[in-house]
């Protein structure tokens, strides 16, 4: 994914939440709050899993799922 706007929006949105928000790509785990981590990982057409744990996890999952859909990213939000 070369969509810088998506990366910035994901990171900014993730940082609004207290929950731990991690993107799993194969055997790598990336902190979604880290723009650098996203830039180095969100490349190609891999499928990703989003893991969210914390006090505001439900809201975080909902907000991030909207962004993934908006940018047509292949991300599965894990419950």
N, CA, C and O atoms as CSV, one atom per row, in Angstrom:
chain,resi,resn,atom,element,x,y,z
A,1,UNK,N,N,0.846,-1.178,0.000
A,1,UNK,CA,C,0.000,0.000,0.000
A,1,UNK,C,C,0.886,1.234,0.000
A,1,UNK,O,O,1.693,1.430,0.909
A,2,UNK,N,N,0.737,2.030,-0.982
A,2,UNK,CA,C,1.555,3.229,-1.026
A,2,UNK,C,C,0.727,4.444,-0.645
A,2,UNK,O,O,1.107,5.581,-0.927
A,3,UNK,N,N,-0.393,4.199,-0.009
A,3,UNK,CA,C,-1.302,5.291,0.301
A,3,UNK,C,C,-0.920,5.981,1.611
A,3,UNK,O,O,-1.328,5.564,2.695
A,4,UNK,N,N,-0.131,7.043,1.483
A,4,UNK,CA,C,0.323,7.761,2.676
A,4,UNK,C,C,-0.832,8.291,3.502
A,4,UNK,O,O,-0.767,8.299,4.732
A,5,UNK,N,N,-1.885,8.732,2.840
A,5,UNK,CA,C,-3.043,9.280,3.560
A,5,UNK,C,C,-3.646,8.227,4.484
A,5,UNK,O,O,-4.031,8.532,5.612
A,6,UNK,N,N,-3.726,7.003,4.011
A,6,UNK,CA,C,-4.292,5.922,4.826
A,6,UNK,C,C,-3.423,5.679,6.059
A,6,UNK,O,O,-3.940,5.515,7.164
A,7,UNK,N,N,-2.106,5.657,5.867
A,7,UNK,CA,C,-1.188,5.414,6.982
A,7,UNK,C,C,-1.314,6.507,8.029
A,7,UNK,O,O,-1.400,6.220,9.223
A,8,UNK,N,N,-1.326,7.758,7.588
A,8,UNK,CA,C,-1.445,8.874,8.524
A,8,UNK,C,C,-2.777,8.819,9.259
A,8,UNK,O,O,-2.830,9.016,10.473
A,9,UNK,N,N,-3.845,8.552,8.529
A,9,UNK,CA,C,-5.175,8.503,9.157
A,9,UNK,C,C,-5.273,7.351,10.157
A,9,UNK,O,O,-5.851,7.510,11.232
A,10,UNK,N,N,-4.715,6.200,9.809
A,10,UNK,CA,C,-4.740,5.052,10.724
A,10,UNK,C,C,-3.994,5.373,12.012
A,10,UNK,O,O,-4.491,5.120,13.109
A,11,UNK,N,N,-2.806,5.928,11.867
A,11,UNK,CA,C,-1.993,6.225,13.037
A,11,UNK,C,C,-2.649,7.284,13.917
A,11,UNK,O,O,-2.708,7.133,15.138
A,12,UNK,N,N,-3.143,8.355,13.296
A,12,UNK,CA,C,-3.795,9.421,14.070
A,12,UNK,C,C,-5.019,8.893,14.801
A,12,UNK,O,O,-5.259,9.244,15.956
A,13,UNK,N,N,-5.793,8.048,14.126
A,13,UNK,CA,C,-6.991,7.488,14.748
A,13,UNK,C,C,-6.611,6.553,15.890
A,13,UNK,O,O,-7.205,6.611,16.967
A,14,UNK,N,N,-5.625,5.694,15.658
A,14,UNK,CA,C,-5.198,4.747,16.694
A,14,UNK,C,C,-4.732,5.477,17.947
A,14,UNK,O,O,-4.968,5.018,19.065
A,15,UNK,N,N,-4.074,6.607,17.756
A,15,UNK,CA,C,-3.535,7.357,18.896
A,15,UNK,C,C,-4.603,8.036,19.739
A,15,UNK,O,O,-4.301,8.548,20.817
A,16,UNK,N,N,-5.849,8.050,19.268
A,16,UNK,CA,C,-6.935,8.616,20.063
A,16,UNK,C,C,-7.397,7.637,21.143
A,16,UNK,O,O,-8.115,8.015,22.069
A,17,UNK,N,N,-6.980,6.380,21.014
A,17,UNK,CA,C,-7.478,5.342,21.921
A,17,UNK,C,C,-6.393,4.890,22.887
A,17,UNK,O,O,-5.200,4.950,22.591
A,18,UNK,N,N,-6.849,4.432,24.060
A,18,UNK,CA,C,-5.907,3.938,25.063
A,18,UNK,C,C,-5.547,2.481,24.814
A,18,UNK,O,O,-4.517,2.006,25.291
A,19,UNK,N,N,-6.378,1.777,24.079
A,19,UNK,CA,C,-6.152,0.357,23.846
A,19,UNK,C,C,-4.866,0.088,23.085
A,19,UNK,O,O,-4.350,0.947,22.369
A,20,UNK,N,N,-4.363,-1.122,23.258
A,20,UNK,CA,C,-3.240,-1.605,22.456
A,20,UNK,C,C,-3.807,-1.979,21.087
A,20,UNK,O,O,-4.764,-2.749,21.004
A,21,UNK,N,N,-3.224,-1.442,20.015
A,21,UNK,CA,C,-3.736,-1.692,18.668
A,21,UNK,C,C,-2.584,-2.201,17.814
A,21,UNK,O,O,-1.647,-1.467,17.503
A,22,UNK,N,N,-2.674,-3.463,17.444
A,22,UNK,CA,C,-1.566,-4.110,16.752
A,22,UNK,C,C,-2.053,-4.751,15.456
A,22,UNK,O,O,-3.091,-5.411,15.417
A,23,UNK,N,N,-1.279,-4.538,14.403
A,23,UNK,CA,C,-1.579,-5.133,13.107
A,23,UNK,C,C,-0.647,-6.316,12.919
A,23,UNK,O,O,0.571,-6.185,13.042
A,24,UNK,N,N,-1.231,-7.481,12.618
A,24,UNK,CA,C,-0.418,-8.665,12.386
A,24,UNK,C,C,-0.330,-8.907,10.884
A,24,UNK,O,O,-1.350,-9.012,10.203
A,25,UNK,N,N,0.892,-8.995,10.376
A,25,UNK,CA,C,1.133,-9.297,8.971
A,25,UNK,C,C,2.028,-10.525,8.936
A,25,UNK,O,O,3.221,-10.438,9.227
A,26,UNK,N,N,1.461,-11.656,8.585
A,26,UNK,CA,C,2.184,-12.920,8.652
A,26,UNK,C,C,2.745,-13.068,10.059
A,26,UNK,O,O,1.972,-13.172,11.010
A,27,UNK,N,N,4.078,-13.082,10.224
A,27,UNK,CA,C,4.609,-13.283,11.584
A,27,UNK,C,C,5.132,-12.003,12.210
A,27,UNK,O,O,5.867,-12.039,13.196
A,28,UNK,N,N,4.747,-10.862,11.628
A,28,UNK,CA,C,5.182,-9.568,12.173
A,28,UNK,C,C,4.025,-8.890,12.883
A,28,UNK,O,O,2.869,-9.002,12.475
A,29,UNK,N,N,4.357,-8.186,13.950
A,29,UNK,CA,C,3.361,-7.423,14.694
A,29,UNK,C,C,3.778,-5.966,14.700
A,29,UNK,O,O,4.904,-5.636,15.070
A,30,UNK,N,N,2.862,-5.091,14.287
A,30,UNK,CA,C,3.173,-3.677,14.152
A,30,UNK,C,C,2.235,-2.863,15.025
A,30,UNK,O,O,1.022,-3.076,15.022
A,31,UNK,N,N,2.805,-1.928,15.773
A,31,UNK,CA,C,2.001,-1.010,16.571
A,31,UNK,C,C,1.382,0.002,15.608
A,31,UNK,O,O,2.101,0.760,14.956
A,32,UNK,N,N,0.064,0.016,15.519
A,32,UNK,CA,C,-0.618,0.899,14.574
A,32,UNK,C,C,-0.417,2.374,14.953
A,32,UNK,O,O,-0.602,3.260,14.119
A,33,UNK,N,N,-0.045,2.630,16.188
A,33,UNK,CA,C,0.195,4.009,16.615
A,33,UNK,C,C,1.523,4.535,16.079
A,33,UNK,O,O,1.802,5.730,16.180
A,34,UNK,N,N,2.338,3.657,15.512
A,34,UNK,CA,C,3.642,4.044,14.980
A,34,UNK,C,C,3.568,4.234,13.469
A,34,UNK,O,O,3.411,3.267,12.724
A,35,UNK,N,N,3.680,5.478,13.023
A,35,UNK,CA,C,3.626,5.757,11.585
A,35,UNK,C,C,4.763,5.023,10.870
A,35,UNK,O,O,4.562,4.458,9.796
A,36,UNK,N,N,5.960,5.035,11.473
A,36,UNK,CA,C,7.099,4.380,10.837
A,36,UNK,C,C,6.846,2.882,10.663
A,36,UNK,O,O,7.156,2.310,9.617
A,37,UNK,N,N,6.285,2.258,11.686
A,37,UNK,CA,C,5.975,0.829,11.601
A,37,UNK,C,C,5.008,0.536,10.461
A,37,UNK,O,O,5.166,-0.450,9.740
A,38,UNK,N,N,4.010,1.394,10.303
A,38,UNK,CA,C,3.034,1.203,9.232
A,38,UNK,C,C,3.679,1.388,7.857
A,38,UNK,O,O,3.411,0.614,6.938
A,39,UNK,N,N,4.516,2.398,7.715
A,39,UNK,CA,C,5.159,2.652,6.425
A,39,UNK,C,C,5.993,1.457,5.982
A,39,UNK,O,O,6.027,1.126,4.797
A,40,UNK,N,N,6.669,0.807,6.935
A,40,UNK,CA,C,7.553,-0.291,6.556
A,40,UNK,C,C,6.800,-1.602,6.384
A,40,UNK,O,O,7.355,-2.567,5.858
A,41,UNK,N,N,5.548,-1.652,6.819
A,41,UNK,CA,C,4.816,-2.913,6.795
A,41,UNK,C,C,3.674,-2.952,5.795
A,41,UNK,O,O,3.463,-3.968,5.132
A,42,UNK,N,N,2.936,-1.857,5.680
A,42,UNK,CA,C,1.756,-1.875,4.807
A,42,UNK,C,C,2.166,-1.718,3.348
A,42,UNK,O,O,1.935,-0.681,2.727
A,43,UNK,N,N,2.770,-2.755,2.828
A,43,UNK,CA,C,3.171,-2.759,1.424
A,43,UNK,C,C,2.652,-4.043,0.797
A,43,UNK,O,O,2.509,-5.061,1.473
A,44,UNK,N,N,2.376,-3.988,-0.482
A,44,UNK,CA,C,1.885,-5.182,-1.151
A,44,UNK,C,C,0.455,-5.485,-0.789
A,44,UNK,O,O,-0.225,-4.678,-0.155
A,45,UNK,N,N,0.012,-6.632,-1.188
A,45,UNK,CA,C,-1.406,-6.977,-1.000
A,45,UNK,C,C,-1.545,-8.106,0.005
A,45,UNK,O,O,-2.360,-9.012,-0.171
A,46,UNK,N,N,-0.744,-8.046,1.059
A,46,UNK,CA,C,-0.883,-9.043,2.118
A,46,UNK,C,C,-2.251,-8.902,2.767
A,46,UNK,O,O,-2.917,-7.876,2.628
A,47,UNK,N,N,-2.654,-9.932,3.468
A,47,UNK,CA,C,-3.838,-9.767,4.300
A,47,UNK,C,C,-3.326,-9.549,5.720
A,47,UNK,O,O,-2.312,-10.114,6.129
A,48,UNK,N,N,-4.040,-8.733,6.442
A,48,UNK,CA,C,-3.618,-8.360,7.783
A,48,UNK,C,C,-4.717,-8.666,8.777
A,48,UNK,O,O,-5.894,-8.750,8.427
A,49,UNK,N,N,-4.307,-8.832,10.031
A,49,UNK,CA,C,-5.279,-8.985,11.111
A,49,UNK,C,C,-5.034,-7.870,12.117
A,49,UNK,O,O,-3.891,-7.555,12.451
A,50,UNK,N,N,-6.123,-7.278,12.592
A,50,UNK,CA,C,-6.018,-6.210,13.579
A,50,UNK,C,C,-6.423,-6.757,14.942
A,50,UNK,O,O,-7.510,-7.313,15.104
A,51,UNK,N,N,-5.545,-6.594,15.911
A,51,UNK,CA,C,-5.815,-7.037,17.281
A,51,UNK,C,C,-5.894,-5.813,18.179
A,51,UNK,O,O,-4.954,-5.021,18.244
A,52,UNK,N,N,-7.017,-5.661,18.872
A,52,UNK,CA,C,-7.204,-4.504,19.754
A,52,UNK,C,C,-7.583,-4.995,21.138
A,52,UNK,O,O,-8.532,-5.765,21.293
A,53,UNK,N,N,-6.843,-4.551,22.146
A,53,UNK,CA,C,-7.126,-4.945,23.527
A,53,UNK,C,C,-7.037,-3.724,24.420
A,53,UNK,O,O,-6.052,-2.987,24.382
A,54,UNK,N,N,-8.069,-3.511,25.222
A,54,UNK,CA,C,-8.024,-2.391,26.157
A,54,UNK,C,C,-9.407,-1.868,26.465
A,54,UNK,O,O,-10.412,-2.421,26.020
A,55,UNK,N,N,-9.447,-0.790,27.236
A,55,UNK,CA,C,-10.719,-0.261,27.744
A,55,UNK,C,C,-11.642,0.297,26.668
A,55,UNK,O,O,-12.860,0.319,26.847
A,56,UNK,N,N,-11.079,0.746,25.561
A,56,UNK,CA,C,-11.927,1.325,24.512
A,56,UNK,C,C,-11.785,0.537,23.198
A,56,UNK,O,O,-11.869,1.100,22.107
A,57,UNK,N,N,-11.571,-0.761,23.332
A,57,UNK,CA,C,-11.315,-1.619,22.164
A,57,UNK,C,C,-12.451,-1.602,21.148
A,57,UNK,O,O,-12.204,-1.552,19.943
A,58,UNK,N,N,-13.694,-1.642,21.625
A,58,UNK,CA,C,-14.824,-1.684,20.692
A,58,UNK,C,C,-14.873,-0.448,19.811
A,58,UNK,O,O,-15.090,-0.545,18.603
A,59,UNK,N,N,-14.669,0.717,20.421
A,59,UNK,CA,C,-14.683,1.965,19.660
A,59,UNK,C,C,-13.503,2.019,18.690
A,59,UNK,O,O,-13.645,2.467,17.552
A,60,UNK,N,N,-12.344,1.562,19.150
A,60,UNK,CA,C,-11.151,1.579,18.312
A,60,UNK,C,C,-11.338,0.677,17.093
A,60,UNK,O,O,-11.005,1.063,15.973
A,61,UNK,N,N,-11.874,-0.526,17.317
A,61,UNK,CA,C,-12.097,-1.457,16.203
A,61,UNK,C,C,-13.029,-0.847,15.171
A,61,UNK,O,O,-12.781,-0.933,13.969
A,62,UNK,N,N,-14.087,-0.240,15.641
A,62,UNK,CA,C,-15.071,0.362,14.757
A,62,UNK,C,C,-14.453,1.483,13.929
A,62,UNK,O,O,-14.649,1.540,12.715
A,63,UNK,N,N,-13.709,2.371,14.581
A,63,UNK,CA,C,-13.109,3.515,13.897
A,63,UNK,C,C,-12.081,3.064,12.859
A,63,UNK,O,O,-12.046,3.587,11.744
A,64,UNK,N,N,-11.246,2.094,13.230
A,64,UNK,CA,C,-10.199,1.639,12.319
A,64,UNK,C,C,-10.781,0.813,11.172
A,64,UNK,O,O,-10.292,0.885,10.044
A,65,UNK,N,N,-11.821,0.030,11.456
A,65,UNK,CA,C,-12.458,-0.761,10.393
A,65,UNK,C,C,-13.000,0.156,9.297
A,65,UNK,O,O,-12.942,-0.180,8.115
A,66,UNK,N,N,-13.522,1.308,9.694
A,66,UNK,CA,C,-14.027,2.279,8.702
A,66,UNK,C,C,-12.907,2.767,7.795
A,66,UNK,O,O,-13.103,2.921,6.590
A,67,UNK,N,N,-11.736,3.011,8.370
A,67,UNK,CA,C,-10.600,3.483,7.571
A,67,UNK,C,C,-10.117,2.390,6.629
A,67,UNK,O,O,-9.817,2.655,5.464
A,68,UNK,N,N,-10.041,1.156,7.136
A,68,UNK,CA,C,-9.619,0.051,6.267
A,68,UNK,C,C,-10.558,-0.070,5.075
A,68,UNK,O,O,-10.113,-0.263,3.944
A,69,UNK,N,N,-11.850,0.045,5.331
A,69,UNK,CA,C,-12.837,-0.065,4.252
A,69,UNK,C,C,-12.702,1.097,3.276
A,69,UNK,O,O,-12.767,0.906,2.061
A,70,UNK,N,N,-12.513,2.297,3.809
A,70,UNK,CA,C,-12.393,3.504,2.990
A,70,UNK,C,C,-11.250,3.391,1.986
A,70,UNK,O,O,-11.360,3.855,0.851
A,71,UNK,N,N,-10.141,2.763,2.419
A,71,UNK,CA,C,-8.972,2.643,1.546
A,71,UNK,C,C,-8.850,1.250,0.913
A,71,UNK,O,O,-7.817,0.912,0.335
A,72,UNK,N,N,-9.919,0.448,1.030
A,72,UNK,CA,C,-9.927,-0.904,0.454
A,72,UNK,C,C,-8.747,-1.757,0.922
A,72,UNK,O,O,-8.119,-2.452,0.123
A,73,UNK,N,N,-8.457,-1.698,2.200
A,73,UNK,CA,C,-7.364,-2.499,2.743
A,73,UNK,C,C,-7.917,-3.850,3.204
A,73,UNK,O,O,-8.998,-3.942,3.786
A,74,UNK,N,N,-7.141,-4.880,2.925
A,74,UNK,CA,C,-7.568,-6.239,3.284
A,74,UNK,C,C,-7.164,-6.536,4.726
A,74,UNK,O,O,-6.141,-7.169,4.989
A,75,UNK,N,N,-7.997,-6.060,5.651
A,75,UNK,CA,C,-7.694,-6.248,7.069
A,75,UNK,C,C,-8.873,-6.883,7.755
A,75,UNK,O,O,-10.013,-6.446,7.594
A,76,UNK,N,N,-8.591,-7.927,8.529
A,76,UNK,CA,C,-9.628,-8.615,9.292
A,76,UNK,C,C,-9.503,-8.177,10.740
A,76,UNK,O,O,-8.441,-8.328,11.345
A,77,UNK,N,N,-10.566,-7.643,11.297
A,77,UNK,CA,C,-10.563,-7.235,12.689
A,77,UNK,C,C,-10.881,-8.459,13.547
A,77,UNK,O,O,-11.960,-9.040,13.434
A,78,UNK,N,N,-9.945,-8.841,14.395
A,78,UNK,CA,C,-10.082,-10.039,15.209
A,78,UNK,C,C,-10.760,-9.709,16.530
A,78,UNK,O,O,-10.408,-8.733,17.192
A,79,UNK,N,N,-11.742,-10.533,16.909
A,79,UNK,CA,C,-12.442,-10.285,18.182
A,79,UNK,C,C,-11.676,-10.908,19.344
A,79,UNK,O,O,-12.107,-10.806,20.492
